């Protein structure tokens, strides 16, 4: 359906514009041909409104002949033919309405349809139809841009959902297996600790599923998920795993994408702490600087361990994820210095 016909408000504005055009045409007839106002208005208002609907056919002409498939010769032929046909159709309509008005034999109905007036109306209608064709080309171009934006948005939403599904599936299977093994071992020596670990594991997976249902979550919720994860890992590593958190209270309100911090904590343990006999501390810091949220996570590491170098695939994916959300305003960097691996994230501070 034509966009104007599908919206009542647009249709009313469109009809009002053609009624105004009819009033202008009536004024011209009264001034130039001494036609009385009643006769002029009775003639011009119906025919201009009717031609308004005829002009809407230009939308379908432009749709059936896309801009990408046009060449100058064919465009002149098709647009010219459509304009001439619409002009002829309008002249027939004008003659029929005027004949009916004259048939009534009333003094205030009907106008003198001279050859000059008929020719002028035909040329005017053809010109208006050409303008309508050009206007509908612009309208269709806007529709195509809007459709492309909607498709892009839909693709981004689909990519985000797919990304979150991948994040769910990428929770380290070894973490789950090791946690279950730890629970199994604890059941024989400390049933209370085993029960506490089961609860932590359950809470972790429950919260991870709940958080990934949203596009943005408070940073405080993401930190709580990390706390559950760390509580589980501390049952495995004992005193070898320490944590140092420096969290600025106002930063907890920041809106961030879900499941971005937990994989960083997991990597810090997997590629750092687990390779050190003496263990170490995972350090996490958040702060606000004007309108920016700053997050840093670091861990000691054995530079000679086989997994120390890694492939940084997860970090590159994380960087691409933030760039997709914030564009050039996001900064994600990482470096190894003096046996310490550090990841820094800077994103705009936004709160709900």
N, C-alpha and C positions, 0 to 999 in steps of 0.2 A: 504494500500500500504506500501511496505517496506520503512523505513525512508530514506535509501540511494537513492532509486529510485524517491522519491518525491522531492528531492532537486538536481538541476543540478550541483551545485558546489560540493556537496558531491559525486555525481556520477562520475564526472570528476576526482576527487582525487582518488576514488576507482579504476577506470579503469587505471589510471596512475600507481597505486601500482601493479596491475596485469601485466601491460606491463613490468615494471621493473622485476617482477618475471619471466616473459617470457624471458627477456634478460639474467637473471642469468641461467635459465634452458638451454638456447641456448649455453651459455659459457661452461656449464658442458658437454653438448653433444659434442661440438667441441673438448674439451680437452680429454674426456674419450673415444670417439668413432671415432675420426678423421672425424667427419661429417663436411662438409664445412659450413661456416657461412651462405650463402644464404639458404641452405636447412634447417639448424637448425632454423634460424629466421622465415622462412616461415611456419615451423611446430609449433614452440613453442608459438609464439605470438598469433595466433588465438585460440589454444587450452587452453592456460592459461586464456585469456580473457573470453572464453566461460565457463571455469570452475569457473571463478569469479561469473558469473550469477548463475551457479548451486549451489554454496556455499550460495547464498542468501536464498535458500530454507530453510536453517537452522533456519531462523527467524520464519518461519511458523511452523516448527517442535517444536520449543521452546514455541511458542504461544499456540499451541494445547495441549501442555503437561506442564501446569504451574508448577513452582518449588514447590509450596505448596502441589501438589498432587503426588509428585514423591516418589518412594522408590528406593533403590539402585539396586535391581534386575530388575525392569522394566526400569529404566534409562539405565542400561547397554544394555538391549535388544533393546530398541527403538533407542538409540543413535548409538549403534553398527550397527544395521541393516541399519539405514539411512546413516552411513558412508560407509558401504560396497556397498550399492546401488549407492551412488554418485560416488564412485571410479570405479565401473563397468561401469556406464554411461559415465564417462570420458574416460575410456580405449576404449570403443566402438567408441566414437567420435574421439579419436586419430587414431585408426585403419582406420576409414572411411576417414579421411582427408589424412592420409599417403597413402592409396590406391589410392585416386584420384590424389595425387601428382605423384605417380609412374606411373599411367595410362597415364599421359601426356608424359612420356618417355623423360624427360629433365634431363640433367646431374646435374643441380643444385637444383632439387626438389626431395623430399622424403628422408627418412632415413631408416636405417636398424632396424626394430622393432623386436629385438631378445627377446626370452622368459625372459632373465634377465632384459632387459629394460622394458618390459611390466609389469613384477612383481614389479619392482621398482616404476614405475609410478602409479600402482594401490595402493601400500602401501602409497606413498606420498599423493595421492589424498584423501585416507581414513583418514590419519592423519590430513591433512589440514581441512577436514570437521569436525573432532572432535574439532579442535581448533576454527573453525567457530561457532560450537554449543555453546561452552563456551563463546566466545565473544558475541554472540547474547543473551545469558543469562544475561550478564552484561548490554548490551544495553537495554533489556526489563526491567531490574531492575531499570535502570536510568529513563526510560520512566514512570515506575510506581511511582517512587519518584517525578518526575516532575508533573505527573497527580495529585498525592496526594497534592502537594504544590498548584497547581492551584485550586483544589477543596477547600483546606483550605482558600486560598485567596478569592475565590468566596463566601465561607460561611461567612468569616469575612465581606465582602462587604454587603452580604445579612443581616447579623446581624446588621451592622452599619445602613443600610437603615431602618431596622425594629426598631432599637433603636430610630432613628430620628423621625419615624412615631409615636412611643410611646411618645416621648418628645412633639411632636405637640399636641397630644391628652391629654397630662397631664398638659397643661397650665390650671391652676386652674379654673374650671367652675365658681366657686364663684367669682373669679376676674372679669370674663366677666359679670356675672349677676349684681354684685355690681357696676361695671362701667356703665352698662346700666341704673341701677336705679339712679345713681348719675347724669347721663346725663338727665334723665327724670326730676329729681328734679331741675336741673339747668335751664332747658328750661323755667321754670315759673318765676325764679328770676334773672337769668343772662344768657341771650341767647348767649352772646359773649363767656363766659366761657364754656357753653355747646358745642358750635361749636368747640372751641379749644380742648376740651376733645375728641370729636368725631374724630378730625384730629389725635390726639395723639394715640387713640385706633386703628385707621385705619393704621397709620404708623407702629405701633408696630406689628400688625399681618402681614402686608406686608413684613416687614423686617425679621420677624421670619421665614416666608416661604422661602424667598430668601436665608437666611443664611444657612438653613438646607439642601439646595441643594449642599453644598460643604462639603468635609470631613474636611478641615481646613480653618480657616478664621483669619484675623488679630484681635488681641485682641481689637483694637480700635473699630472695627465693633460690637463686642460683648458688649462693654461698651455703645455704642450708643443705642443698643437695651435695655439695662438696664435703660438708661436715659429716654427712652420713657415710659418704664414700671413705673418708679418712678414718672414721671410727671403725669401719670394717677392716681396712688395711692395717690399722694399728694392732688388731688382734693377730695378724699374720706376722708383722715385723717386730712387734713389741717395742722395746726401747730404741731399736735401730731407726724408727720413723718418728721424727719430731715435726712439729708445725709451728710456724711463727706467722701470725696474722696481724697486720696493722690496717684496720679498716676505718676509714673516715665515716662517721655516722650518716652524714648527709648523702654519701654516695650510695647508700642502700636503697634509696628511692629511684635510682637511675633505671631507665628501661633498657634492657639488653636482650639480644637473641638468646633463646634457651639452649642449654647443653653446649656452651662454648668454653666454660671454665673447667668443668669436670674432666674433659679429655686432656686439658693441659696439666691438671693435677695428676691424672693417670700417667701421662708421659713422664712427668717429673719423677714419679716413683719407679716406673718400669725401666726407664733409660738412665736414671740417676741413682736413687737410693738403693735399689735392688742389687746394683753392681758393686756396692761398697760394703766391705765387711763391717766397718764401724757404723754404717748407716749415715744419716744426716738429717737436715731439716729442710722441709719444703716451706719457702717463704712466700707469702702472698700479701700484697699491699694494694690498697685502692685509695684514691684521693681525687679531689676536685680542684681544677685550676680554671677559674673564671667559668666559661661555659663548656669545659671539656672534662671528660671522665678519663682518669689515668689508672691503668691496672698493670701491675708487674708481678710476675711469678718466677721464682728462681729456685735452683736446686744444685747441690754439689754433684759432681760426676767424675767417673774414672775415664779419662780421655783415652785410655788404652783398651777399654772394654770393647768387645766386638760390636755391641749395639750402640756404642756411644755416638758414632757418626750419624747413623740413621739415614733416612731418605728425606725427612722434613715434608713428606707428602701431606700429613695432617696439618702442619702449620701453614703450608701453602693453600690448602683448602680453606682453612680458617680465615686467612687473609683475603681470599677471593669472596668468602661469605660476607665479611664486613664491607668490602668494597662494593658488593652488590647492594648492600643496605644503605651505606652512607656515601658512596662514591669516593671522591678524592679527599673527603673530610676524615676518613679513617686511616689510622696508621697502625700497622702490625709489623713488629720487627723482632728478631731474635739473634743472639750471639753467644759464643762461648769464650769466656775469659777467665784465666787463672782457675781452671777446673770448676767453674761455675757456669751453668747454662741459664740464661735469662731471657724471658719473653716479655715484651712490652706492648701494650695496646692503648691507643688513644682514640676515643670516639666522642662525638658530640654528647653532651649531657642533656638527656631528655627524661622528664619524669611524668607519670600519669597525672 
